[in-house]
Every structure is written in structure tokens, then in C-alpha cells.
Amino acid sequence: MLHKISLGTCDIDKYRLIEARGLIDEAVSLGKELKGLRLCHINSTPFGGGVAELLVSYIPLLRSLGIKADWQVIRGDRRFFTFTKGLHNALQGAPFAEIEKISTKRVYLANNFANARELDPNYDVFVVNDPQPAALRHYSPDSNTKWIWRCHVDSSQPDATVWDFLRPYVEEHDAAVFTTSEFVPQDLRLAKTTTMAPAICAFSPKNMFIKKYVCRELLESLGLDRHRPLITQVSRFDRWKDPFGTIAAYRLAKKEVPGLQLAMIGSFAQDDPESWDMYAAIHTEANKDDDMFVYSNLTGIGNMEVNAFQRASDVVIQKSIREGFGLVVAEALWKEKPVVAGNAGGIPLQMTGELSHYLVNSTEECAEKTVYLLQNPAVCKKLGEEGKKIVTQNFLMPRLVRDELALIKSLISK
């Protein structure tokens, strides 16, 4: 059997202190209607990526509503994950020559076949996350089980050859979910296609309240100067996060703000073989500047440390050039931090109103907006308050629970 991630439960009523009562009541009502439902999310890594970040908080909430929710993780060798990383990039528009090779397609399909045979089939609904396990449905026996494919990346302009390969497997599902309507490929033929933005957990170690002096003490223990300004980017070590654009923007900003520090915090995931080369290249740049720091989940930087970095930072950067949603943007906004972010993918969903003025399309613009915020703390405070309000209204876990359970109810009722 595939590995099931061990998780507990989390009481959704905690959110009544911070979120609209009507929304919580809707989620609880759906839970009562679907009580006993056997639901399983499937993805390709238990740590290091956005999907894992979601599920570790999401599954316990579902369980508190009476849903028998589990999370299974597929297996794969390096050849498989190298191929699926190519698929992941190609869905976001990058070319992928390997898709033309029959041998590499066989690696992908053989791994999905093997995982399908090890999958615990005793569920009413499967939610398959992203391209890595997209062919599981094809190799699973026909039953009354409903299958949902959830795409977390910006698939608005996918590589045509890769999408032609994946589309038949996606279309075997009962429904597909995308972050925004712009991400839905025009030629996808499914009876049910819908949109659903991800969300963050307000009470997780990554987002719970920590006093600022504790955050600054933690950063000081890691070598930063608590008395000098700090900007931070938190992301996977991935080309689409544009880490070198962030570094270039920092260097431009430092000319206007002497003593500025940059923290680059990244994570490794077992399904991302490209991340090591990216990490090495970023480290090479950091070694040229005593005020630039690189940390990762392999060097003791966990969720609580990320929380501390975001809270202690003067400005948070997320200079993505492709982005499915960008959970780290919502995390920073929740902590009332001003964010300068790439005008890409799902980020504009979060940065509306005044915040939209800090969506950037170039390195120079990123540096300019960062300097302005560093020099205008009153503006930072106002943006922080607006950002927290946006996240509270739209991007906390109970809203995601309600949306997914409503989709499942619509599928089961048919």
C-alpha cells in the first residue's frame, strides 16, 4: 500500500473567532450531510511543496467535520520525478523535449500503473493533485468512486505537446479544479470544471502569532542584524520563483537603503530534482555579499522559523514569473506585512485594491517599490492591515473546506 501521512484533527470552530460565522456554518452543514464520506487526497511529496503545505492542515479540518479523510503519497524513482518536473514546468509554458521520447512516457505511465496497484481503493472520492499522479485514474478499476483532478499550477499557456499527452488522462476524471478560470485549458472536455483558490491555516506553526521580539532574537541567532532593515523571499528553489531577479532587485534597493539585508528561504521536496542545482547557484551569489543569507528546510529552518522571518521582515518579496497561487503571499499578508510580488498567476487574486500597486513586472520595478515601502513605514502599516483583511475574508481554510465539500456533494448527488 502507498504511504498514508499520519495526521490528527483540528476543530473548525476555532475559526469562529476570526472568520464569518455564515461561512463556518456552511462548512459544518456540508460536513453533516457528507458525514462518513471516505475521501483521499493524493500527491507526490509529504513535504516541501505547496500541496503538502495545504494538506497537512486541511485533512485534520475535514476529519473534525466527520469526513473520513486521508492523504496518500505516490512513490517514484529519479527518472520519474525528473520527467514529472518537466511536465510541471511545461504546464506553465516551458518547452520539454523529453515528451517526444516513448521511453520517458513509459517511465511515467509505468510508475502510475505501479502506484495505482498499491493505492488503497476503499474511498468514495479521490482528489489527485497535479500532473505527477494524473494517470492513476486510468489504471484504477472502474467503481462508483468519484475522481477529481486538482491543478495547482498556472496552466493558462501549457506546452501543446505535453498537454496533448496529459489531457486524455485528466479527462478520465469526474471533475477538474483550477485556481482561476484563466488557468483552464480551452480544449479540456470534462462534465465538471470549476475554480477554487488555495488557503492557509491561521493556527499552524507557520502562521500562529509570535511576538516580534522573539522573531528578531531568532533571526539574530542565525547571523542577521536585528537593527538593520530586512527583506525576505520564501519559496521553493525553483526557476519560476525568479530568485535571481529577487537578488538583482535587492542589489538595486541596497544602493538606496544602505545596510539592507536579504534572506532567501527555500525548501526541498522529494519530487523536485532541479532544486539542488538552483540552491547551489543561489548560494554562489550569496557568498558574494555578507548581507545576503540562504536558508532551507534541510538546515533547521522549519515552519516556526519561516513564521519568524516573515514577521521580522520589513518587506516580503515574492518575485514569481509563474505562480499557481503563492501561499507565501497569503502567509505574509496574514501577518500584516507589505508584499512586493510578481504580477503573475494567482498572486493578483490576493493583492487587490491598494495592494495591487505592488504587483511588479520587472526587476527595476521590484526594487523601486521595495525602496518606497522601506522608506514609508506608515504605508507599510496600512497595506498590512488591508492584506490581513483580504486573507481573512477569502483565503483561510474553512472557505476551502466549504468549496471542496460543495463540489463533492454535487458529484455524489449525480
Buried (B, 14 or more C-beta within 10 A) or exposed (E): EBEEBEBEEBEBEBBBEEBBEEBBEBBBEBBEBBEEBBBBBBBBBBBBBBBBBBBBBBBBBBBBBBBBBBBBBBEBEEBBBBBBBBBBBBBBBBEBEBBEEEEBBEBBBBBBBBBBEEBEEEBBBBBBBBBBBBBBBBBBEEEEBBBBBBBBBBBBBBBEBBBEBBBEBBBBBBBBBBBBEEBBBEEBEBEBBBBBBBBBBBBBEBBEEBEEEEBBEBBEEBEBEBEEBBBBBBBBBBBBBBBBBBBBBBBBBBEBBEEBBBBBBBBBBBBBBBBEEBBEEBBEBBEEBEBBBBBBBEEEBEBBBBBBBBBBBBBBBBBBBBBBBBBBBBBBBBBBBBBBBBBBBBBBBBBEEEBEEBBBEBBEBBBBBBBBBBEEEEBBEEBBEBBBEBBBEBBBBBBBBBBBBBBBBEBBEE
